[in-house]
Amino acid sequence: VDKVGVDVLGLSLEACEALMQQLAPNRRQHFRWDLQCLQNMSTLEKQHPEMAVHCAYLAEKYGVAPGLVTRRADVWSYGRLARSLNFVGCEVLMIDAEGHDTRILRSLIRHCRQDSRAWPSLIQFETMGHCDRLEGTGAEWKAIHSLEKAGYLLVGYSYRDTHLVWQGAL
Protein backbone atom coordinates (compact mmCIF):
# COMPACT_ATOMS: atom_id res chain seq x y z
CA VAL A 1 0.00 0.00 0.00
CA ASP A 2 1.36 3.39 -0.98
CA LYS A 3 1.75 6.00 1.77
CA VAL A 4 2.79 9.63 1.45
CA GLY A 5 4.94 11.40 4.02
CA VAL A 6 5.90 8.62 6.43
CA ASP A 7 8.41 9.39 9.21
CA VAL A 8 11.76 7.62 8.84
CA LEU A 9 13.96 7.64 11.95
CA GLY A 10 17.70 7.16 11.56
CA LEU A 11 21.11 8.75 11.33
CA SER A 12 21.97 11.37 8.75
CA LEU A 13 25.23 11.12 6.82
CA GLU A 14 26.12 14.58 8.08
CA ALA A 15 25.68 13.47 11.70
CA CYS A 16 27.89 10.42 11.11
CA GLU A 17 30.66 12.56 9.62
CA ALA A 18 30.39 15.05 12.48
CA LEU A 19 30.73 12.23 15.02
CA MET A 20 33.76 10.91 13.21
CA GLN A 21 35.46 14.31 13.35
CA GLN A 22 35.19 14.22 17.15
CA LEU A 23 37.48 11.18 17.27
CA ALA A 24 41.23 10.83 16.90
CA PRO A 25 42.11 9.73 13.35
CA ASN A 26 43.39 6.34 14.54
CA ARG A 27 39.96 5.50 16.05
CA ARG A 28 37.85 6.49 13.03
CA GLN A 29 38.12 3.26 11.06
CA HIS A 30 36.89 1.13 13.97
CA PHE A 31 34.18 3.68 14.73
CA ARG A 32 33.03 3.64 11.09
CA TRP A 33 32.69 -0.15 11.33
CA ASP A 34 30.76 0.00 14.61
CA LEU A 35 28.55 2.78 13.26
CA GLN A 36 27.46 0.76 10.21
CA CYS A 37 25.08 -1.37 12.23
CA LEU A 38 23.33 1.72 13.57
CA GLN A 39 23.21 3.31 10.11
CA ASN A 40 21.33 0.27 8.81
CA MET A 41 18.62 0.62 11.46
CA SER A 42 16.54 3.34 9.80
CA THR A 43 12.93 2.55 10.56
CA LEU A 44 9.47 3.75 9.68
CA GLU A 45 7.45 5.67 12.25
CA LYS A 46 9.20 4.44 15.40
CA GLN A 47 12.63 3.65 16.76
CA HIS A 48 14.23 0.28 16.00
CA PRO A 49 14.04 -1.93 19.12
CA GLU A 50 17.85 -2.33 19.23
CA MET A 51 18.78 1.28 18.46
CA ALA A 52 19.15 2.42 22.09
CA VAL A 53 21.53 -0.47 22.84
CA HIS A 54 23.76 0.44 19.88
CA CYS A 55 23.74 4.16 20.75
CA ALA A 56 24.75 3.32 24.33
CA TYR A 57 27.55 1.06 23.06
CA LEU A 58 28.99 3.86 20.87
CA ALA A 59 28.70 6.35 23.71
CA GLU A 60 30.55 4.03 26.09
CA LYS A 61 33.25 2.90 23.66
CA TYR A 62 33.93 6.21 21.88
CA GLY A 63 32.41 8.90 24.10
CA VAL A 64 30.08 10.19 21.38
CA ALA A 65 26.30 10.12 21.31
CA PRO A 66 24.69 9.68 17.90
CA GLY A 67 21.71 11.95 17.33
CA LEU A 68 18.82 10.48 15.41
CA VAL A 69 16.87 12.49 12.88
CA THR A 70 13.39 12.09 11.46
CA ARG A 71 12.89 12.50 7.73
CA ARG A 72 9.79 12.19 5.60
CA ALA A 73 9.56 9.67 2.78
CA ASP A 74 6.93 8.05 0.64
CA VAL A 75 6.31 4.32 0.85
CA TRP A 76 5.56 2.60 -2.46
CA SER A 77 4.08 -0.79 -3.22
CA TYR A 78 6.22 -3.19 -5.23
CA GLY A 79 3.87 -2.68 -8.19
CA ARG A 80 4.25 1.10 -8.08
CA LEU A 81 8.01 0.74 -7.85
CA ALA A 82 8.02 -1.53 -10.91
CA ARG A 83 5.77 0.82 -12.88
CA SER A 84 7.66 3.97 -11.88
CA LEU A 85 11.07 2.51 -12.71
CA ASN A 86 9.77 0.61 -15.75
CA PHE A 87 10.84 -2.91 -14.81
CA VAL A 88 8.96 -6.21 -14.64
CA GLY A 89 10.87 -7.91 -11.82
CA CYS A 90 14.33 -8.89 -10.63
CA GLU A 91 16.35 -12.09 -10.41
CA VAL A 92 17.45 -11.68 -6.79
CA LEU A 93 15.48 -9.82 -4.13
CA MET A 94 17.22 -9.15 -0.81
CA ILE A 95 15.15 -7.46 1.88
CA ASP A 96 16.33 -6.08 5.20
CA ALA A 97 13.59 -3.64 6.10
CA GLU A 98 13.71 -3.70 9.91
CA GLY A 99 10.34 -5.28 10.50
CA HIS A 100 8.64 -4.37 7.25
CA ASP A 101 10.00 -7.30 5.24
CA THR A 102 6.71 -9.20 5.29
CA ARG A 103 4.78 -6.13 4.07
CA ILE A 104 7.17 -5.89 1.14
CA LEU A 105 6.77 -9.61 0.42
CA ARG A 106 2.97 -9.34 0.43
CA SER A 107 3.26 -6.43 -1.99
CA LEU A 108 5.63 -8.48 -4.17
CA ILE A 109 3.20 -11.40 -4.24
CA ARG A 110 0.30 -9.14 -5.27
CA HIS A 111 2.41 -7.69 -8.09
CA CYS A 112 3.78 -11.01 -9.32
CA ARG A 113 0.35 -12.66 -9.42
CA GLN A 114 -0.54 -10.11 -12.10
CA ASP A 115 2.60 -10.84 -14.16
CA SER A 116 4.23 -14.25 -13.77
CA ARG A 117 7.46 -12.93 -15.36
CA ALA A 118 8.03 -10.80 -12.26
CA TRP A 119 8.78 -13.58 -9.73
CA PRO A 120 12.39 -13.29 -8.50
CA SER A 121 14.52 -16.43 -8.85
CA LEU A 122 15.87 -16.00 -5.32
CA ILE A 123 14.46 -14.18 -2.30
CA GLN A 124 16.34 -13.45 0.90
CA PHE A 125 14.71 -11.63 3.80
CA GLU A 126 15.49 -11.00 7.42
CA THR A 127 13.85 -13.36 9.92
CA MET A 128 15.09 -12.01 13.25
CA GLY A 129 11.62 -11.54 14.70
CA HIS A 130 11.27 -7.85 13.82
CA CYS A 131 8.20 -8.51 11.63
CA ASP A 132 6.69 -10.71 14.34
CA ARG A 133 7.07 -7.84 16.84
CA LEU A 134 5.33 -5.39 14.49
CA GLU A 135 2.63 -7.66 13.01
CA GLY A 136 2.26 -10.41 15.57
CA THR A 137 3.88 -13.76 16.24
CA GLY A 138 4.10 -15.94 13.16
CA ALA A 139 4.16 -13.12 10.58
CA GLU A 140 7.53 -14.23 9.19
CA TRP A 141 6.49 -17.88 8.89
CA LYS A 142 3.21 -16.84 7.31
CA ALA A 143 5.19 -14.98 4.62
CA ILE A 144 7.36 -18.07 4.06
CA HIS A 145 4.26 -20.25 3.66
CA SER A 146 2.68 -17.72 1.28
CA LEU A 147 5.81 -17.81 -0.87
CA GLU A 148 5.84 -21.61 -0.80
CA LYS A 149 2.21 -21.63 -2.00
CA ALA A 150 3.22 -19.24 -4.79
CA GLY A 151 5.89 -21.64 -6.04
CA TYR A 152 8.98 -21.11 -3.90
CA LEU A 153 11.13 -23.73 -2.20
CA LEU A 154 12.51 -22.91 1.24
CA VAL A 155 16.24 -23.68 0.97
CA GLY A 156 17.53 -21.98 4.10
CA TYR A 157 16.10 -20.64 7.33
CA SER A 158 17.89 -19.13 10.30
CA TYR A 159 17.21 -16.60 13.00
CA ARG A 160 19.01 -14.07 10.78
CA ASP A 161 17.81 -14.67 7.22
CA THR A 162 15.60 -16.91 5.10
CA HIS A 163 16.29 -17.97 1.50
CA LEU A 164 13.70 -19.19 -0.98
CA VAL A 165 14.22 -20.28 -4.60
CA TRP A 166 11.59 -20.03 -7.34
CA GLN A 167 10.95 -23.65 -8.33
CA GLY A 168 10.61 -22.64 -11.98
CA ALA A 169 14.24 -21.49 -11.88
CA LEU A 170 15.54 -24.90 -10.79
VOTI-319959 format. One record per residue: residue in three letters; y, z, x of N, C-alpha, C in turn; residue number from 1. Coordinates in Angstrom, 1 decimal, padded with zeros to 4 digits. Example, Ala and Ser with C-alpha at 12.3 -4.5 7.8 and 13.67 -1.06 7.14 Angstrom:
BEGIN
<"ALA",<-005.7,007.8,013.2>,<-004.5,007.8,012.3>,<-003.3,007.8,013.2>,1>,
<"SER",<-002.2,007.1,012.8>,<-001.1,007.1,013.7>,<000.0,007.9,012.9>,2>,
This chain:
BEGIN
<"VAL",<-001.2,000.0,000.9>,<000.0,000.0,000.0>,<001.2,000.0,000.9>,1>,
<"ASP",<002.1,-000.9,000.6>,<003.4,-001.0,001.4>,<004.3,000.2,001.0>,2>,
<"LYS",<005.0,000.7,002.0>,<006.0,001.8,001.7>,<007.2,001.5,002.6>,3>,
<"VAL",<008.4,001.7,002.1>,<009.6,001.4,002.8>,<010.2,002.8,003.2>,4>,
<"GLY",<010.7,002.9,004.5>,<011.4,004.0,004.9>,<010.6,005.3,005.0>,5>,
<"VAL",<009.5,005.3,005.7>,<008.6,006.4,005.9>,<009.0,007.1,007.2>,6>,
<"ASP",<009.1,008.5,007.2>,<009.4,009.2,008.4>,<008.2,009.1,009.4>,7>,
<"VAL",<008.6,008.8,010.7>,<007.6,008.8,011.8>,<008.1,009.9,012.8>,8>,
<"LEU",<007.3,010.9,013.0>,<007.6,011.9,014.0>,<007.0,011.7,015.3>,9>,
<"GLY",<007.7,011.8,016.4>,<007.2,011.6,017.7>,<008.2,011.7,018.8>,10>,
<"LEU",<007.8,011.3,020.0>,<008.7,011.3,021.1>,<009.4,010.0,021.3>,11>,
<"SER",<010.7,010.0,021.7>,<011.4,008.8,022.0>,<011.2,008.5,023.5>,12>,
<"LEU",<011.2,007.2,023.8>,<011.1,006.8,025.2>,<012.3,007.4,026.0>,13>,
<"GLU",<013.4,007.5,025.4>,<014.6,008.1,026.1>,<014.3,009.6,026.4>,14>,
<"ALA",<013.8,010.3,025.5>,<013.5,011.7,025.7>,<012.4,011.9,026.8>,15>,
<"CYS",<011.4,011.0,026.8>,<010.4,011.1,027.9>,<011.0,010.9,029.3>,16>,
<"GLU",<011.9,009.9,029.4>,<012.6,009.6,030.7>,<013.5,010.8,031.1>,17>,
<"ALA",<014.2,011.3,030.1>,<015.1,012.5,030.4>,<014.2,013.7,030.9>,18>,
<"LEU",<013.1,013.9,030.3>,<012.2,015.0,030.7>,<011.8,014.8,032.2>,19>,
<"MET",<011.4,013.5,032.4>,<010.9,013.2,033.8>,<012.0,013.4,034.8>,20>,
<"GLN",<013.2,013.2,034.5>,<014.3,013.3,035.5>,<014.5,014.8,035.8>,21>,
<"GLN",<014.1,015.7,034.9>,<014.2,017.2,035.2>,<013.2,017.7,036.2>,22>,
<"LEU",<012.2,016.8,036.6>,<011.2,017.3,037.5>,<011.4,016.7,038.9>,23>,
<"ALA",<010.8,017.4,039.9>,<010.8,016.9,041.2>,<010.0,015.6,041.3>,24>,
<"PRO",<010.4,014.6,042.1>,<009.7,013.3,042.1>,<008.2,013.5,042.3>,25>,
<"ASN",<007.8,014.4,043.1>,<006.3,014.5,043.4>,<005.5,015.1,042.2>,26>,
<"ARG",<006.2,015.6,041.2>,<005.5,016.1,040.0>,<005.5,015.0,038.8>,27>,
<"ARG",<006.3,014.0,038.9>,<006.5,013.0,037.8>,<005.2,012.2,037.5>,28>,
<"GLN",<004.4,011.8,038.4>,<003.3,011.1,038.1>,<002.3,011.9,037.3>,29>,
<"HIS",<002.0,013.1,037.7>,<001.1,014.0,036.9>,<001.7,014.3,035.5>,30>,
<"PHE",<003.0,014.5,035.5>,<003.7,014.7,034.2>,<003.5,013.5,033.3>,31>,
<"ARG",<003.8,012.3,033.8>,<003.6,011.1,033.0>,<002.2,011.0,032.4>,32>,
<"TRP",<001.2,011.4,033.2>,<-000.1,011.3,032.7>,<-000.3,012.4,031.6>,33>,
<"ASP",<000.1,013.6,031.8>,<000.0,014.6,030.8>,<000.8,014.3,029.5>,34>,
<"LEU",<001.9,013.6,029.7>,<002.8,013.3,028.5>,<002.2,012.2,027.7>,35>,
<"GLN",<001.3,011.3,028.2>,<000.8,010.2,027.5>,<000.1,010.7,026.2>,36>,
<"CYS",<-000.7,011.7,026.3>,<-001.4,012.2,025.1>,<-000.4,012.6,024.0>,37>,
<"LEU",<000.7,013.2,024.3>,<001.7,013.6,023.3>,<002.4,012.3,022.8>,38>,
<"GLN",<002.7,011.3,023.6>,<003.3,010.1,023.2>,<002.5,009.4,022.2>,39>,
<"ASN",<001.2,009.5,022.3>,<000.3,008.8,021.3>,<000.1,009.6,020.0>,40>,
<"MET",<000.8,010.6,019.8>,<000.6,011.5,018.6>,<001.7,011.2,017.6>,41>,
<"SER",<002.4,010.1,017.6>,<003.3,009.8,016.5>,<002.6,009.8,015.2>,42>,
<"THR",<003.2,010.4,014.2>,<002.5,010.6,012.9>,<003.5,010.3,011.8>,43>,
<"LEU",<002.9,009.9,010.7>,<003.8,009.7,009.5>,<004.0,011.0,008.7>,44>,
<"GLU",<005.2,011.2,008.4>,<005.7,012.2,007.5>,<005.5,013.7,007.8>,45>,
<"LYS",<004.6,014.0,008.8>,<004.4,015.4,009.2>,<003.9,015.5,010.6>,46>,
<"GLN",<004.0,016.6,011.2>,<003.7,016.8,012.6>,<002.1,016.7,012.8>,47>,
<"HIS",<001.7,016.1,013.9>,<000.3,016.0,014.2>,<-000.2,017.4,014.4>,48>,
<"PRO",<-001.4,017.7,014.0>,<-001.9,019.1,014.0>,<-002.1,019.6,015.5>,49>,
<"GLU",<-002.2,018.8,016.5>,<-002.3,019.2,017.9>,<-001.0,019.1,018.7>,50>,
<"MET",<000.0,018.7,018.0>,<001.3,018.5,018.8>,<001.8,019.7,019.4>,51>,
<"ALA",<001.9,020.8,018.6>,<002.4,022.1,019.1>,<001.7,022.6,020.4>,52>,
<"VAL",<000.3,022.4,020.4>,<-000.5,022.8,021.5>,<-000.1,022.0,022.8>,53>,
<"HIS",<000.1,020.7,022.6>,<000.4,019.9,023.8>,<001.9,020.2,024.3>,54>,
<"CYS",<002.8,020.4,023.3>,<004.2,020.7,023.7>,<004.2,022.1,024.5>,55>,
<"ALA",<003.4,023.0,024.1>,<003.3,024.3,024.7>,<002.7,024.2,026.1>,56>,
<"TYR",<001.7,023.3,026.3>,<001.1,023.1,027.6>,<002.1,022.5,028.5>,57>,
<"LEU",<002.9,021.5,028.1>,<003.9,020.9,029.0>,<004.9,021.9,029.4>,58>,
<"ALA",<005.3,022.7,028.4>,<006.4,023.7,028.7>,<005.9,024.7,029.7>,59>,
<"GLU",<004.6,025.1,029.6>,<004.0,026.1,030.6>,<003.8,025.5,031.9>,60>,
<"LYS",<003.3,024.3,032.0>,<002.9,023.7,033.2>,<004.1,023.1,034.0>,61>,
<"TYR",<005.1,022.6,033.3>,<006.2,021.9,033.9>,<007.6,022.5,033.7>,62>,
<"GLY",<007.6,023.5,032.7>,<008.9,024.1,032.4>,<009.9,023.2,031.6>,63>,
<"VAL",<009.3,022.2,030.9>,<010.2,021.4,030.1>,<009.6,021.4,028.7>,64>,
<"ALA",<010.5,021.3,027.7>,<010.1,021.3,026.3>,<010.5,020.0,025.7>,65>,
<"PRO",<009.4,019.2,025.3>,<009.7,017.9,024.7>,<010.3,018.1,023.3>,66>,
<"GLY",<011.3,017.3,023.0>,<012.0,017.3,021.7>,<011.4,016.2,020.9>,67>,
<"LEU",<011.0,016.4,019.7>,<010.5,015.4,018.8>,<011.6,014.8,018.0>,68>,
<"VAL",<011.5,013.5,017.7>,<012.5,012.9,016.9>,<011.8,012.3,015.6>,69>,
<"THR",<012.6,012.1,014.6>,<012.1,011.5,013.4>,<012.8,010.1,013.3>,70>,
<"ARG",<012.0,009.1,013.1>,<012.5,007.7,012.9>,<012.0,007.2,011.6>,71>,
<"ARG",<012.6,006.2,011.1>,<012.2,005.6,009.8>,<011.5,004.3,010.1>,72>,
<"ALA",<010.4,004.0,009.4>,<009.7,002.8,009.6>,<009.1,002.4,008.2>,73>,
<"ASP",<008.7,001.1,008.1>,<008.1,000.6,006.9>,<006.6,000.6,007.2>,74>,
<"VAL",<005.8,000.9,006.2>,<004.3,000.8,006.3>,<003.9,-000.4,005.5>,75>,
<"TRP",<003.1,-001.2,006.2>,<002.6,-002.5,005.6>,<001.1,-002.4,005.3>,76>,
<"SER",<000.6,-003.0,004.3>,<-000.8,-003.2,004.1>,<-001.3,-004.2,005.1>,77>,
<"TYR",<-002.6,-004.3,005.3>,<-003.2,-005.2,006.2>,<-002.9,-006.7,005.7>,78>,
<"GLY",<-003.0,-006.9,004.4>,<-002.7,-008.2,003.9>,<-001.2,-008.6,004.1>,79>,
<"ARG",<-000.3,-007.7,004.0>,<001.1,-008.1,004.2>,<001.3,-008.4,005.7>,80>,
<"LEU",<000.7,-007.6,006.6>,<000.7,-007.8,008.0>,<000.2,-009.2,008.3>,81>,
<"ALA",<-000.9,-009.6,007.8>,<-001.5,-010.9,008.0>,<-000.6,-012.0,007.5>,82>,
<"ARG",<-000.1,-011.9,006.3>,<000.8,-012.9,005.8>,<002.1,-013.0,006.6>,83>,
<"SER",<002.7,-011.9,006.9>,<004.0,-011.9,007.7>,<003.8,-012.5,009.1>,84>,
<"LEU",<002.7,-012.2,009.7>,<002.5,-012.7,011.1>,<001.7,-014.0,011.1>,85>,
<"ASN",<001.3,-014.5,009.9>,<000.6,-015.7,009.8>,<-000.7,-015.8,010.6>,86>,
<"PHE",<-001.6,-014.8,010.3>,<-002.9,-014.8,010.8>,<-003.9,-014.5,009.7>,87>,
<"VAL",<-005.2,-014.9,010.0>,<-006.2,-014.6,009.0>,<-006.9,-013.3,009.2>,88>,
<"GLY",<-007.2,-013.1,010.5>,<-007.9,-011.8,010.9>,<-007.9,-011.7,012.4>,89>,
<"CYS",<-008.8,-010.8,012.9>,<-008.9,-010.6,014.3>,<-010.4,-010.4,014.7>,90>,
<"GLU",<-010.7,-010.6,015.9>,<-012.1,-010.4,016.4>,<-012.4,-008.9,016.6>,91>,
<"VAL",<-011.5,-008.2,017.2>,<-011.7,-006.8,017.5>,<-010.5,-006.0,016.9>,92>,
<"LEU",<-010.8,-005.0,016.1>,<-009.8,-004.1,015.5>,<-010.1,-002.7,016.0>,93>,
<"MET",<-009.1,-002.2,016.7>,<-009.2,-000.8,017.2>,<-008.0,000.0,016.6>,94>,
<"ILE",<-008.4,001.1,015.9>,<-007.5,001.9,015.2>,<-007.5,003.3,015.7>,95>,
<"ASP",<-006.3,003.8,016.0>,<-006.1,005.2,016.3>,<-004.8,005.6,015.7>,96>,
<"ALA",<-004.8,005.9,014.4>,<-003.6,006.1,013.6>,<-003.4,007.5,013.1>,97>,
<"GLU",<-003.9,008.5,013.9>,<-003.7,009.9,013.7>,<-003.8,010.3,012.3>,98>,
<"GLY",<-005.0,010.0,011.7>,<-005.3,010.5,010.3>,<-005.1,009.5,009.3>,99>,
<"HIS",<-004.6,008.3,009.6>,<-004.4,007.2,008.6>,<-005.3,006.1,008.8>,100>,
<"ASP",<-006.3,006.3,009.7>,<-007.3,005.2,010.0>,<-008.0,004.8,008.7>,101>,
<"THR",<-008.4,005.7,007.9>,<-009.2,005.3,006.7>,<-008.3,004.5,005.7>,102>,
<"ARG",<-007.0,004.9,005.6>,<-006.1,004.1,004.8>,<-006.0,002.6,005.3>,103>,
<"ILE",<-006.0,002.5,006.6>,<-005.9,001.1,007.2>,<-007.2,000.4,006.9>,104>,
<"LEU",<-008.3,001.1,007.0>,<-009.6,000.4,006.8>,<-009.8,000.0,005.3>,105>,
<"ARG",<-009.3,000.8,004.4>,<-009.3,000.4,003.0>,<-008.5,-000.8,002.7>,106>,
<"SER",<-007.3,-000.8,003.4>,<-006.4,-002.0,003.3>,<-007.1,-003.2,003.9>,107>,
<"LEU",<-007.7,-003.1,005.0>,<-008.5,-004.2,005.6>,<-009.6,-004.7,004.7>,108>,
<"ILE",<-010.3,-003.8,004.1>,<-011.4,-004.2,003.2>,<-010.8,-005.0,002.0>,109>,
<"ARG",<-009.8,-004.5,001.4>,<-009.1,-005.3,000.3>,<-008.7,-006.7,000.7>,110>,
<"HIS",<-008.1,-006.8,001.9>,<-007.7,-008.1,002.4>,<-008.9,-009.0,002.7>,111>,
<"CYS",<-009.9,-008.5,003.4>,<-011.0,-009.3,003.8>,<-011.9,-009.8,002.6>,112>,
<"ARG",<-011.9,-009.0,001.5>,<-012.7,-009.4,000.4>,<-012.1,-010.7,-000.3>,113>,
<"GLN",<-010.8,-010.9,000.0>,<-010.1,-012.1,-000.5>,<-010.3,-013.3,000.4>,114>,
<"ASP",<-010.6,-013.1,001.6>,<-010.8,-014.2,002.6>,<-011.9,-013.7,003.6>,115>,
<"SER",<-013.1,-014.2,003.4>,<-014.2,-013.8,004.2>,<-014.1,-014.1,005.7>,116>,
<"ARG",<-013.2,-015.0,006.0>,<-012.9,-015.4,007.5>,<-012.2,-014.2,008.2>,117>,
<"ALA",<-011.7,-013.3,007.5>,<-010.8,-012.3,008.0>,<-011.6,-011.1,008.6>,118>,
<"TRP",<-012.8,-010.9,008.3>,<-013.6,-009.7,008.8>,<-013.6,-009.7,010.3>,119>,
<"PRO",<-013.2,-008.6,010.9>,<-013.3,-008.5,012.4>,<-014.8,-008.4,012.8>,120>,
<"SER",<-015.1,-008.9,014.0>,<-016.4,-008.9,014.5>,<-016.8,-007.4,014.9>,121>,
<"LEU",<-015.8,-006.7,015.4>,<-016.0,-005.3,015.9>,<-014.8,-004.4,015.4>,122>,
<"ILE",<-015.2,-003.3,014.9>,<-014.2,-002.3,014.5>,<-014.5,-001.0,015.2>,123>,
<"GLN",<-013.4,-000.4,015.8>,<-013.5,000.9,016.3>,<-012.3,001.7,015.7>,124>,
<"PHE",<-012.7,002.9,015.2>,<-011.6,003.8,014.7>,<-012.0,005.2,015.1>,125>,
<"GLU",<-010.9,006.0,015.1>,<-011.0,007.4,015.5>,<-011.7,008.2,014.4>,126>,
<"THR",<-012.7,009.0,014.8>,<-013.4,009.9,013.8>,<-013.4,011.4,014.4>,127>,
<"MET",<-012.2,011.9,014.6>,<-012.0,013.2,015.1>,<-011.7,014.2,014.0>,128>,
<"GLY",<-011.8,013.8,012.7>,<-011.5,014.7,011.6>,<-010.1,014.7,011.1>,129>,
<"HIS",<-009.2,013.9,011.7>,<-007.8,013.8,011.3>,<-007.8,013.3,009.8>,130>,
<"CYS",<-008.5,012.2,009.6>,<-008.5,011.6,008.2>,<-009.1,012.6,007.2>,131>,
<"ASP",<-010.1,013.3,007.6>,<-010.7,014.3,006.7>,<-009.7,015.4,006.3>,132>,
<"ARG",<-008.9,015.8,007.3>,<-007.8,016.8,007.1>,<-006.8,016.3,006.1>,133>,
<"LEU",<-006.4,015.0,006.2>,<-005.4,014.5,005.3>,<-005.9,014.1,003.9>,134>,
<"GLU",<-007.1,013.6,003.9>,<-007.7,013.0,002.6>,<-008.8,013.8,002.0>,135>,
<"GLY",<-009.3,014.8,002.8>,<-010.4,015.6,002.3>,<-011.7,015.3,003.1>,136>,
<"THR",<-012.5,016.3,003.1>,<-013.8,016.2,003.9>,<-014.6,015.0,003.4>,137>,
<"GLY",<-015.1,014.3,004.4>,<-015.9,013.2,004.1>,<-015.2,011.8,004.1>,138>,
<"ALA",<-013.9,011.8,004.2>,<-013.1,010.6,004.2>,<-013.6,009.6,005.2>,139>,
<"GLU",<-013.8,010.1,006.4>,<-014.2,009.2,007.5>,<-015.6,008.6,007.3>,140>,
<"TRP",<-016.6,009.4,006.8>,<-017.9,008.9,006.5>,<-017.8,008.0,005.3>,141>,
<"LYS",<-017.0,008.2,004.3>,<-016.8,007.3,003.2>,<-016.4,005.9,003.7>,142>,
<"ALA",<-015.4,005.9,004.6>,<-015.0,004.6,005.2>,<-016.1,003.9,005.9>,143>,
<"ILE",<-016.9,004.7,006.7>,<-018.1,004.1,007.4>,<-019.0,003.4,006.3>,144>,
<"HIS",<-019.3,004.2,005.3>,<-020.2,003.7,004.3>,<-019.7,002.4,003.5>,145>,
<"SER",<-018.4,002.4,003.3>,<-017.7,001.3,002.7>,<-017.8,000.1,003.6>,146>,
<"LEU",<-017.7,000.2,004.9>,<-017.8,-000.9,005.8>,<-019.3,-001.3,005.9>,147>,
<"GLU",<-020.2,-000.4,005.8>,<-021.6,-000.8,005.8>,<-021.9,-001.6,004.6>,148>,
<"LYS",<-021.4,-001.2,003.4>,<-021.6,-002.0,002.2>,<-021.0,-003.4,002.3>,149>,
<"ALA",<-019.9,-003.5,003.1>,<-019.2,-004.8,003.2>,<-019.9,-005.7,004.2>,150>,
<"GLY",<-020.9,-005.2,005.0>,<-021.6,-006.0,005.9>,<-021.6,-005.6,007.4>,151>,
<"TYR",<-021.2,-004.4,007.6>,<-021.1,-003.9,009.0>,<-022.3,-003.0,009.3>,152>,
<"LEU",<-022.7,-003.0,010.6>,<-023.7,-002.2,011.1>,<-023.1,-001.1,012.0>,153>,
<"LEU",<-023.4,000.1,011.7>,<-022.9,001.2,012.5>,<-023.7,001.3,013.8>,154>,
<"VAL",<-023.0,001.0,014.9>,<-023.7,001.0,016.2>,<-023.3,002.2,017.1>,155>,
<"GLY",<-022.3,002.9,016.8>,<-022.0,004.1,017.5>,<-021.1,005.0,016.7>,156>,
<"TYR",<-021.5,006.3,016.7>,<-020.6,007.3,016.1>,<-020.5,008.5,017.0>,157>,
<"SER",<-019.3,009.0,017.2>,<-019.1,010.3,017.9>,<-018.0,011.0,017.2>,158>,
<"TYR",<-017.7,012.2,017.7>,<-016.6,013.0,017.2>,<-015.3,012.4,017.7>,159>,
<"ARG",<-015.3,011.4,018.6>,<-014.1,010.8,019.0>,<-013.8,009.4,018.3>,160>,
<"ASP",<-014.8,008.6,018.3>,<-014.7,007.2,017.8>,<-016.0,006.7,017.2>,161>,
<"THR",<-015.8,005.8,016.3>,<-016.9,005.1,015.6>,<-016.8,003.6,015.8>,162>,
<"HIS",<-017.9,002.9,016.0>,<-018.0,001.5,016.3>,<-018.9,000.8,015.3>,163>,
<"LEU",<-018.4,-000.2,014.6>,<-019.2,-001.0,013.7>,<-019.1,-002.5,014.1>,164>,
<"VAL",<-020.2,-003.2,013.9>,<-020.3,-004.6,014.2>,<-020.6,-005.4,012.9>,165>,
<"TRP",<-019.8,-006.4,012.7>,<-020.0,-007.3,011.6>,<-021.4,-008.0,011.8>,166>,
<"GLN",<-022.3,-007.8,010.8>,<-023.6,-008.3,011.0>,<-023.7,-009.9,011.1>,167>,
<"GLY",<-022.7,-010.5,010.5>,<-022.6,-012.0,010.6>,<-022.3,-012.4,012.0>,168>,
<"ALA",<-021.8,-011.5,012.9>,<-021.5,-011.9,014.2>,<-022.7,-011.7,015.2>,169>,
<"LEU",<-023.7,-011.1,014.7>,<-024.9,-010.8,015.5>,<-025.8,-012.0,015.7>,170>,
